[in-house]
């Protein structure tokens, strides 16, 4: 899967398009994906790869879109230990996801 993400990253940069790369930096407890898992987010909101799906991935996607705008890297903490809206979480761990904008160089 990472190979596809890297290929798409190269394609985007060759085409002059900035993208955001989200990478799981740390994972504690039970998480859907482990450190090193990647998701590439394009300016149109589409993405390739996964960091685990669900509301955690949606939160990272939102931060990725903000990162495309402001260019500031960030770490997004996804806490899968606490139920939200009365629904049980499947996993029960915590992930830290590094989100960075990558743009073509001039």
KAFENCOR-V82995 format. One record per helix or strand. SS is the DSSP state (~ for helix, > for strand). FROM is the first residue (numbers start at 1). LEN is the number of residues. Records with the same first field share a line. If there is no record, write none. Layout:
SS=FROM-LEN ; FROM-LEN
This chain:
~=2-13 ; 54-17
>=19-10 ; 38-5 ; 47-3 ; 74-6 ; 84-1 ; 87-1 ; 94-9
